[in-house]
Amino acid sequence: MGVTRRTLRLGAFLLTPGYHVASWRHPTARADGGLDFAHYRELLHTAERGKFDMFFVADGVGIRTPYRDADELSRWGRFLQFDPLTLLSALAVHTTHIGLAATASTTYNEPFHIARKFASIDHLSAGRAAWNIVTSVTDAEAQNFNRDAQPDHASRYHRAREFMEVVTGLWDSWDDDAFGYDKESGRYFDPAGLHVLDHKGEHFSVRGPLNVARPPQGYPVLIQAGASADGQDFAARWAEVVFTAAQTLDEARAFHRGMKRQAAAYGRDPDQLKVMPGLFPVIGRTRAEAEDKYAVLQDLVDPVVGLGLLTQLLGDIDISGCPLDGPLPELPPTEGSTSRQQLVYDKARREGLTIKELYRSLTGGRGHRIVIGTPEDVADLMEEWFTAEAADGFNVMPPVLPEGLDDFVDLVVPELQRRGLFRTEYESSTLRGNLGIDRPARGAATELPLGPGPFATQE
């Protein structure tokens, strides 16, 4: 029997009207796209035409954009959007193969709600749901949930670990074949197929069972995006897809190697964890055309928005008193995204950027790898990282929608297929099947240790 060739996994990370911070001002962008279902449906059909593994909807439970007043907020755009779980429920019936991934917070939800909603979407989509697990990182979100500020980093992850134990336990409430609907015997389900969780822990007391049958995938695919020491340990224990940001091949390779090693330390098969860095591609039929496209977007960046974006990426640390033409100063610790703060700080130091140069460099990829060039240039970078085992695939972040996704599907995907790096047809009707991730047996989550693993830091 021949060996199956390893191929790329692709997610379409579709933050409407595009990932670039000024995308909503672009002439071709749908500025109101975040509240237009037909727009999302069109994007989803394009991504499925491109054979993407999944359609990824990011979210936060509040307006996370830093602003001092309404005038400043009015310059941002891009923060109006549907609740992602409601949106995916509606989109599920419009496709047949592409996965449907949505962000939901363990800090501002209850486990029963999350377990029930994602199990429902998995049933509605016949096995294509995925949950991007976040702990939430802004005070703006906390202030919508009876808090003045977010919990500290360690507390958020402590709650998240128990949250996962409860959610997976609820998904395991029933055997896969528990429901026979036997009218003759009068048995709606086999009593032996019921497993009451009866969880009592530090953060949660949840009896169960879940009033939804076990999801078609066993568990929806679990995605996680934290790259701090706590985030990596959490991902090594729970995640099946890791969404990360890396600027260089060496950074990406070290992270990829570290995540696989940490997963193995938990007794997991490292191949069952897919590392997918973010990629921000600006595509032209020539490099000059691509550079012109990027220049148009950069010229639309409001300086107030650029500085606000940098403040956000630094964990809401106020740098407004620093000269824009000077270097980024030493940074205090943050309770926000520690990994993103470090990535931005390292970029500034490595490239010798002023604060103004730094925020302009981040308005596109926001810490993710930017590639500006031809379809071959984009494919070259993807192939290099993939073959060097720095990535198992990529979350593609089009700068402007729908134009940027059309460019990738029509120009880059055929090039990847020509090189034998990407599928020409879907292999499965489920997201797990397409990602090459096994369906967990009932109770699988309880077979691995729950505490911090022996490798809690990045290489």
Secondary structure, 3 states (H helix, E strand, C coil): CCCCCCCCEEEEECCCCCCCCCHHHCCCCCCCHHHCHHHHHHHHHHHHHCCCCEEEECCCCCCCCCCCCHHHHCCCCCCCCCCHHHHHHHHHHHCCCCEEEEEEECCCCCHHHHHHHHHHHHHHCCCCEEEEEECCCCHHHHCCCCCCCCCCHHHHHHHHHHHHHHHHHHHCCECCCCCCCECCCCECCCHHHECCCCEECCCCEECCCCCCCCCCCCCCEEEECCCCHHHHHHHHHHCCEEEECCCCHHHHHHHHHHHHHHHHHCCCCHHHCEEEEEEEEEECCCHHHHHHHHHHHHHCCCHHHHHHHHHHHCCCCCCCCCCCCCECCCCCCCCCCHHHHHHHHHHHHHHCCEHHHHHHHHCCCCCCEEEEECHHHHHHHHHHHHHCCCCCEEEECCCCCCHHHHHHHHHHHHHHHHCCCCCCCCCCCCHHHHHCCCCCCCCHHHHCCCCCCCCCCCC
